[in-house]
Amino acid sequence: MIDQYKRQIDYMRISITDRCNLRCTYCMPVDIERLEHESILTYEEILRICRSASELGIRKIKITGGEPLVRKDAINLIKEIKATPGIDFVTLTTNGVLLEEHTEALAKIPLDGVNVSLDTLNPNTFKKITGRDEFVTVWSGLQKLIKSGIPTKINCVPQKGVNEVELMDIAELAVKLPVDVRFIEMMPIGYGKEYEPIKGEEIKSRIKEKYPNIASQKKIRGFGPAEYITSEEWMGNIGFINAISHKFCASCNRIRLTSRGFLKPCLCYGDGIDLMTAMRSGVSDMELKNLISRAIEKKPLEHNFDRQEDSFHPDSISQELKRNNMEKREMFKIGG
């Protein structure tokens, strides 16, 4: 489907839970109130939205959380989404804590890719960032994932004064392993606003000093905005998602569905459509598709993260969308 700025929107990120088994300082540093089951989308509702979205041209689905694997029977949901007509690719983002026990099942689906969040290779720093002593478990799960043959990406959020000295070591995982390592600039959402980001260009410069023969990776890798570099010496690739320092809004192809059924056209703003309430109020499949369609058509031109105060983005949005305020929810409530 094409939005008002002629961008093809074919990718939907679906958060299936707010819950997580880690307490990362920039995401969910404290325990949260547990949502009642009735407060989040049922699997049947998620599948209904996927079917409607696929009929509008959504071809790629990313399953996120919170931590998606903590929700009971998440594997079966992923399997059913993968079997939905029109959905060509289904991938998963996880913190890796439950990977070891679920990798075999994910490979049988077969899942098209897994992104593993890993900000450090130091067990002590891992505990400092996540609040849990789970590094060995995550590392073991990551190794099993790589051996399974599922395409693997490692997501690292650089943080000044936290994992800054490790970034080259993390980058070099792509030298030694058949993985894509991606450095993602800290998003100024929720607790992330308290952290000073490290720009992707700074990290790229460090890598170039050690590997002067690197080249841009021309092959498209995945469906997101990462720009990749590679070398004949490496087993993998290194990518940079520079959402703040280098906007990629002109080529944005995604929408987001929160676990509470809120469809967001843009991560930056609090705008969206409450699909859960609409479905539980009895909308038909055609009406549901119309709601999704109108959200896509009115997707804003660009984010405005460089402005800290509440603001209105320049283009108007239809009456179905809430007012154009900056997003105030924490990232785990939106979906990673």
Buried (B, 14 or more C-beta within 10 A) or exposed (E): BEBEBEBEBBBBBBBBBBBBBBBBBBBBBEEBEEBEEEEBBBBEBBBBBBBBBBBBBBBBBBBBBBBBBBBEEBBEBBBBBBEBEEBEBBBBBBBBBBBBEBBEBBBEBEBBBBBBBBBBBBBEBBBEBBBBEBBEBBBEBBBBBBEBEBBBBBBBBBBEEBBEEBBEEBBBBBBEBEBBBBBBBBBBBBBBEEBEBBBBEBBBEEBEEEBEEBEEBEEEBBBBBBBBBBBEEBEBBBBBBBBBBBBBBEEBBBBBBBBBBBBBBBBBBBBBBBBBEBBBEEBEEEBBBBBBBBBBBBBBBBBBBEEEEEEEBEEEBEEBBBEBEBBEBBBBBBBB
